[in-house]
Amino acid sequence: MPNTNKRLLTLIKKHGLTSAEVAALVHVELTTVQKWRQSPGNISFNPMPPGLLELLEIKLGETKWHL
């Protein structure tokens, strides 16, 4: 699975998002986003699924949806 952590952190910083806002945008619990934001070496780290990262990018206007 690709490392989505860096891209997620970049989007959060660029758009000034909180973890709660990210959670609402991709329809997950706040604790899930908090785990995604951890460093990959952290025991509580869980990578963000690529499909949800793509959804976040689309909603933020960072990429266009395509087939």
C-alpha positions in Angstrom: 0.0 0.0 0.0 1.4 3.4 -0.9 2.4 5.8 1.8 -0.5 8.2 1.9 0.6 9.8 5.1 2.8 12.5 3.5 0.1 13.5 1.0 -2.5 13.7 3.7 -0.3 15.9 5.9 0.4 18.1 2.9 -3.3 18.6 2.1 -4.1 19.3 5.8 -1.4 22.0 5.9 -2.2 23.5 2.5 -6.0 23.8 3.2 -5.7 24.6 6.9 -7.8 21.6 7.8 -8.4 20.0 11.2 -8.6 16.3 11.8 -12.3 16.7 12.4 -12.8 18.4 9.1 -10.9 15.7 7.3 -13.1 13.1 9.1 -16.3 14.8 8.0 -15.1 15.2 4.4 -14.3 11.4 4.0 -17.0 10.1 6.4 -14.9 8.5 9.0 -14.4 8.8 12.8 -12.0 11.5 14.2 -9.8 8.8 15.7 -9.3 7.2 12.3 -7.9 10.4 10.9 -5.7 10.8 14.0 -4.2 7.4 13.3 -3.6 8.4 9.7 -1.7 11.4 10.8 0.8 9.5 12.9 4.3 8.8 11.6 4.6 5.4 9.9 6.9 4.2 12.7 4.4 4.9 15.4 2.6 1.9 16.8 -0.9 3.5 16.4 -0.2 4.5 12.7 -2.7 3.2 10.2 -2.3 4.3 6.5 -5.1 6.2 4.9 -6.7 4.0 2.2 -5.8 5.4 -1.3 -9.5 5.6 -2.3 -10.3 7.9 0.6 -7.2 10.0 -0.1 -8.5 10.4 -3.7 -11.9 11.3 -2.4 -10.3 14.0 -0.2 -8.3 15.3 -3.1 -11.4 15.5 -5.3 -13.4 17.3 -2.6 -10.6 19.8 -2.1 -10.2 20.5 -5.8 -6.7 19.0 -6.0 -7.6 16.5 -8.7 -10.3 15.9 -11.1 -12.5 12.8 -11.0 -12.1 10.5 -13.9 -12.7 6.9 -14.9 
